[in-house]
Amino acid sequence: QCAERIPEAEAVLDLLEKCPEHQKKGGFPVIVFEGLDATGKTTVTQAVKDTLNGVLLRSPPACISRWRTIFDNEPTPIKRAFYAAGNYILSSQIAKASTLAPVIIDRYWHSTAAYTIATETNGKAQDLPPAQDEVYQWPEDLLKPDLVLLLTVDPEERVRRLQHRGLEKTKEEAELEANSLFRQRVEESYRRMVNPECHEVDASPSKEEVLKTVLQLIKKHCAL
């Protein structure tokens, strides 16, 4: 319905329609990294990709990420539809890449779900839908990763890193910084995800230590 007003929406839908349904994973492991901005995802995903001679993919995928700012300024249902579609387009890329090498992903479905749940809920983390609620389940028709790692750092350290980076804040990042309850709801939503769950990794230590921890978890949970 919004394609007439937003030409980019039609392009996203065209890409989505070209993706086969029920993507199947190849023989190599698929590892997702989740977490708030400035928890070290960019550094860690690149290091893991190099260590495992893998392929690095991001959500939203490169083919639609140039339109991200357009959809970020649209009403919430349209914005969410853009990110949800991005996950399904990404799954098509994952299916292909995982036949050739390990696949490392910077954000996937859990990000879309966690931010949506946190936005739809007011108040504290205990006001979120109960832990067994279906909102925390992985979609049945979306390619599932082998392992999801949630990088966390304490709030003060995260803000310090953001300031050090000096990058322009997204609307969500501004909200995370201004509203500690929102941040807590996002992080708790991540922790309640199931099938697959998020394995939490403290990303406060040095890059070398975090990478070592991450590689140990990959070795434990994935057949390499």
Disulfide bonds with the S-S distance in Angstrom:
none
